[in-house]
Amino acid sequence: MLLAKGDMDGAIANFESAHKKTAHFADALKGWGDVLARQGKTKAALAKFHEALKYAPNWKALKQARDAVAKQGT
């Protein structure tokens, strides 16, 4: 919801908090990566996506998000 409102810092804070509480789930990491990607922070976004893939290696939307950001970085 914060991301939809354009509150990038608030969204990152929520995803970071969620990740601390659910460290072995990919959802918060993907969301965090999505925010970083919107901010143009390609390397940081890719790092979050790669970390998320450790916990959800078959998540198609996560792989698509990673691939889209990787293409922007080239």
Contacts in CASP RR format, 6 or more apart in sequence:
PFRMAT RR
TARGET T0000
AUTHOR 0000-0000-0000
METHOD contacts of the structure
MODEL  1
MLLAKGDMDGAIANFESAHKKTAHFADALKGWGDVLARQGKTKAALAKFH
EALKYAPNWKALKQARDAVAKQGT
2 8 0 8 1.000
2 10 0 8 1.000
2 11 0 8 1.000
2 14 0 8 1.000
3 11 0 8 1.000
3 31 0 8 1.000
3 34 0 8 1.000
3 35 0 8 1.000
3 38 0 8 1.000
8 35 0 8 1.000
8 38 0 8 1.000
8 39 0 8 1.000
11 31 0 8 1.000
11 35 0 8 1.000
12 32 0 8 1.000
12 35 0 8 1.000
12 36 0 8 1.000
15 28 0 8 1.000
15 29 0 8 1.000
15 31 0 8 1.000
15 32 0 8 1.000
15 33 0 8 1.000
15 35 0 8 1.000
16 28 0 8 1.000
16 32 0 8 1.000
18 27 0 8 1.000
18 28 0 8 1.000
19 28 0 8 1.000
19 29 0 8 1.000
19 32 0 8 1.000
22 28 0 8 1.000
24 55 0 8 1.000
25 55 0 8 1.000
25 56 0 8 1.000
26 52 0 8 1.000
26 53 0 8 1.000
26 54 0 8 1.000
26 55 0 8 1.000
26 56 0 8 1.000
26 59 0 8 1.000
26 62 0 8 1.000
27 52 0 8 1.000
29 48 0 8 1.000
29 49 0 8 1.000
29 51 0 8 1.000
29 52 0 8 1.000
29 55 0 8 1.000
30 48 0 8 1.000
30 49 0 8 1.000
30 52 0 8 1.000
30 56 0 8 1.000
30 59 0 8 1.000
30 61 0 8 1.000
30 62 0 8 1.000
30 65 0 8 1.000
31 48 0 8 1.000
32 48 0 8 1.000
33 44 0 8 1.000
33 45 0 8 1.000
33 48 0 8 1.000
33 49 0 8 1.000
33 52 0 8 1.000
33 65 0 8 1.000
33 69 0 8 1.000
34 45 0 8 1.000
34 65 0 8 1.000
36 44 0 8 1.000
36 45 0 8 1.000
36 48 0 8 1.000
37 45 0 8 1.000
37 65 0 8 1.000
37 68 0 8 1.000
37 69 0 8 1.000
37 72 0 8 1.000
40 72 0 8 1.000
42 69 0 8 1.000
42 72 0 8 1.000
42 73 0 8 1.000
45 69 0 8 1.000
46 66 0 8 1.000
46 69 0 8 1.000
46 70 0 8 1.000
49 62 0 8 1.000
49 65 0 8 1.000
49 66 0 8 1.000
49 69 0 8 1.000
50 66 0 8 1.000
52 59 0 8 1.000
52 62 0 8 1.000
53 59 0 8 1.000
53 62 0 8 1.000
53 63 0 8 1.000
53 66 0 8 1.000
56 62 0 8 1.000
END
